[in-house]
Amino acid sequence: MSDTIEEEVLAPETHDRAAPAVGQNALEHLAAQAQRAGDPIARARLYGEPLFVLPTDLYIPPDALELLLDAFEGPLDLLLYLIRRQNFNILDIPLAEVTRQYLAYVEQIRKINLELASEYLLMAAMLIEIKSRLLLPPRKTAEGVEAEDPRAELVRRLIEYEKIKLAAARLDELPLLGRDFLPARVVVERAVQPRLPQVHVGELHAAWRDILRRVKLSQHHTITREQLSVREHMSIILRLLQGCKFALFEDLFDALRGPQVLVVTFIALLELSREHLLEVTQAEAFAPIYVRLVSRPA
């Protein structure tokens, strides 16, 4: 019966009969069914087995809910914090007060983590040694000069540590790749052959009309009869393009020979383009139109 109840909660759509909505009403409905059937309800599952009664001797360790925050990075960090928090002069540290506060913190962490407290015990011993040396009369060296202040070495270490800590904080404020900004990515298509813009029919027609307009402005009234050949003008165009890489579309037309020659030349250009002997290209809209020979593979 307990397996049936669990299936109704987890997968109600697998049964034909209508199940109540998932929520408090559904749980009460299932509990009532279980009580009527005389079967207990599983409170939990332990290693896959249903647990119907909670154990009375359930033990929770006292430190199970304790939260330990590592607020300091080491003994020097703690010592510097105690000095700066109370605005002590770092060149004249009151060792008695600082040592008392330092040992109080070490005692707290010793109860929680003895391994972590061992890192701080060495500094505590050093503070006690420095304080004991301050209580003794100062010793003079062989040259009659008084010995250095016992706190001098500790002060030097604290000053150097503070400098490094401030420098690390300034470095952390700098923009970091992946955190404050992302690198720009540009996709560049590298094809084997350059992809030139396609020339639209309208652009070609506009260029042809411009050529006709200029021809009308410079033409003379002459009556001649000339036999024109498209193949001949195709050969002429190929010879003109033989020695150059590109040629302007307008330069292939001789405006002084009349509109008939222009028409035949234009038809020759179209035939050569249809036979894939030359290419007509344009860099952008309204830009000059260029003509070039199609390079044949060796």
N, C-alpha and C positions, 0 to 999 in steps of 0.2 A: 504493500500500500504506500509506503514512503517513496518508493521509486516512481509510482504513478503520480504522486503529488509533485515531486521534483520535475517530472516531464511537463506537467501542466504549467508550471511557473516559467520554465526555460523556453518551451516551445509550444505555446497554446495553439498554433495554427496546425499542428500535426493531428489534432483530434477532431472528430466530426461534431461532437456536441459543443455548444457555445460556452466559452469560459468567461468569467467576469473580468473586468478591466484590471490591468496590473496596478497595484497600489495597495492601500490599507484594506479596502473592501475585498480584494482578491485574497489577501493573506488571511483575513478573518474567515472567508468562505472555505479556504483550504483547511484551516485549523478546525473549523466546525465539522468538516467532513472526516478529518482524522480522528476527532474525539468520538463522533458517532460510530466510526468503524472500530474504535478501541485501540488504535495504533498510536504510539507517541510520535511527536514531530522532531525531526533532526535539527538541533540547534546549530550545528557546525559540522564540518568534515575534517578529519584528521588522517592524513596519508590516504585519502580516498575513502575512508570508512566513515559512516554517519555517526555523529556524537549526539546522543539524545539528552544526556544530563551533564551539566557543567560540573567539573571537579570542584570539590570543596576545599582542597588543599592547593589551589592554584597560587604559585609563588611568583611575585614580580620583584626583581632586585631593586634596591633603593636607588641605584644610580642608573636605572633603565631609562628614565625620562630626563636625565641631566644633559644639558647642552653646553659643550665646551667650545668657546670661541678663541682662537689663537690671535689675540689682539696685538701681540708683540712678536717681532721677528728674531729676538734674541735678547741676551742680558743687556747689551749696550743700548738696545732700543728701549727696554724698560727703564733703565737708569736715566737715559736722556729724557724720557717722558716725565719721570718724577721731578727732574730738575726744571724743565721748561714749564710744567703745569704750575709750579709754585714760584716761578720767576726768580729762581736762585741764580746767583752769579756763577757761571760755569768755571771761572778762574778761582773762585773761593767757595767751594762746595761745603755746606754744613753736613759732614759725613754722618754725624750721630742721627739726625732726623732722616736723612736719605736712606741710611742703612736700616733703620727701624721699619720704614715703609717698604723697602725692598724685601726684607725678610718676611714681612706679613704677606706679601704677594707670593713668595716662594712657598710659604707654609700652606697657602690655599691650593696651589697647583700640586704640591707634594701629596695632598690627600687624594687628588684625582688621578694624577699621572706621575708616577715616581721617575720614569725614564725622562720625561720632559723636565721635571724639576732638577735633575742632575746637571743639566746644562746651565742652570742658574746658580747652583751651589758654588761653583768655582768663583764666579764674580762676587758672591756674598763673602766668601773667604778672603778675597782680595780687599774688599771694603773694610772688613774687620781688621785685616793686617795693617792697612793704611791708617785706620783710626788709632790702633795701638801704637804705631810709630809716631803719630802726632802727639800722643800723650807722653812719650819719652823725651828726655832732653835731647836737643839736636847734637849730632856728632860732627866734629870737624875733621876734615881730611888732613893728610900729612902736610900739605902746604898751608894749613891754617884757614882754609876757606870752608864756610859752612856747607853742609851737604844739601843737595837739591831737595825741594819740597816733595814729600812722598806722594802728594796728589798730582804732581806734574805729569807723570806718564799716563795716568788715567784721564787727565784733562786733554792731553794730546790725542788719545784714542777717541774720546768723545767728540772732539772738534772735527777730526777726520771723518768719523762716522756720520756726523751731521751734514758735512759737505757732500759726502757720497749720497746720502738719503735725499737731500734737496736736489742734487743733479739728477737722480733717478726720477724724482717727481716731475722735474721739468721735461725730461725725455718722455715720460708717460703722457704729458700734455700735448706732445707733437702729434700731428695727424698720422694715423697708422693705416697702412694698406689693408683693406678688408674689414676694418672697423669704422673708420671715418670716411673713407673714399674707396672707390673701385676703379681699376684701370679701364681706360677706354679701349673698346675693341672695334676695329674696322675690318670688314671682310673685303679683300681685294681679289677680284677674279683674274686669274692669270691664265689666259688661253694661249694656245700655240700660235694662232694667227690673230692679229688685231681685229676687233669687231668695229667696223665703221658704221656710222649711222646710215640708215636707209633713206634714199631720195624719194620723196613722194611725187606723185604725178602732178599735183598742183604746183609744186616748186619748179618742176621741169617745164611745165606749161608757162609759168610766169617768166622764166628766163627766156623762153622762146619768143614770147610776146615783146619782151624788152629788146631782143635782137632785131625783130621786125620793125619796131618803132624807130630804132636808130638807123636802120637801113632806109626807111622812108625819108628821113631827114637828110640823108646824104646821097640819095640816088639821083641819076640823071635820066632824062627821057631819051632813051635809045631804043631803036627797033633792030633787034638782031635775032637770028635764029641759030641756036646752038644745040648741038647734040650732046646731051648729058647722060652719063652712065653712073649708076649707083655703085657698081663694082669698082670703077675707076676712082671714085671719091673715097671708097673704103680703103683702097690702097694708098691714096694720098694721106688719109688720116693716120693710117698705120705708120707711114714714113715720118710724119710729123711727130708722132709719139715715140718713135724708136730711140731717139737720143735723150729724152727727158723723162724724169720720174713722174711728174704731174704736169698737166696743161689745163689752163682755164677753158671752160666751156665756150666762152665767147671768142677765144683766140683761134678756134678751129674753123671759124666762118670768115669768108672774104666778103665784106660788105660792099666792095666796089664792083662785084661781078653780077649783082642783081638778085632779085628774090628767087629766081629759078634755081640758081646755084646754091642758094641758102637752103632751099627746100630739099634738094638732092643731098646736100651735105648732112642735113638733119636726118634724112632717111638712112643714109650710110651709117651715121652714128647709132641709130636704133638697130640696124642689122648687125653691126659689130657687137653691140651689147647683147643682142639675142643669141648670137653665136658664142658668147662668153670669151670674146677676144679683148674686150676692154671693160673697165668698171667706171661707173659714174658715181661719185661720192660727194657728200656735203657734210661739213663738220657740225653744223647746227642750223636751226631755222633761219632763213634769210641770209645765210652765209654764201660766199661764192661757191659755185659748183666746179668740181675738178674732174678731169678725165685721165685715166691711166691705163696702161696695158696690163693685161692679166699675166702674171708670171707663171710660166709652165714649169712643172717639176723636171729636173734633169733626168 
